[in-house]
Amino acid sequence: MTILVPMQPEIFISYKDAAIHTYADESVAAARWPKKDALVLSKASFETLLPKGLETANHYIYEIQDENINNTNHNKFTCYPFSNGRRLG
């Protein structure tokens, strides 16, 4: 069965890095930002949306896990930044 569990701080570190890089790459591909600025702009967007990381008020960050398998492989993440209920990417 697939379950949602609150994201652990050590997983959030990997998630944050992957999310920032993915959003930067997608923003360059969409011609939203020039490549030279994309990483800085992506990090700024992430910090605006989650300024206190997992502790950001009124934000709840979860992992999707399969309770029947070992969930130690957290190398792949999909990040969809939202603002005011709208997907930004």
C-alpha positions, 0 to 999 in steps of 0.5 A: 500500500502507498502511504504518505509520511511526513518528510524527515529532515535528512530527506528534506536536504536531498529533496531541496537540492534536487528540487532547486536544480530541477526547477532551474533546469525546467525554467531554462528549458521553458525559456523562463530564465537564462541559464546563467541566472537559473540556479540563483533564481530557483533557489530564491523561489524555493526560499520564498515558498519555504523560508523555514524549510520543513518548519515553514508555517502552514506548509506540510511536506510529505514523502510517498512510500510503499509500506511493503518495501524498504524506502531508503532510496530517496534519490529521485524527487519530483518538484512542483512549486506552487504559489497561491494554489497555482502550479508555477512550473 
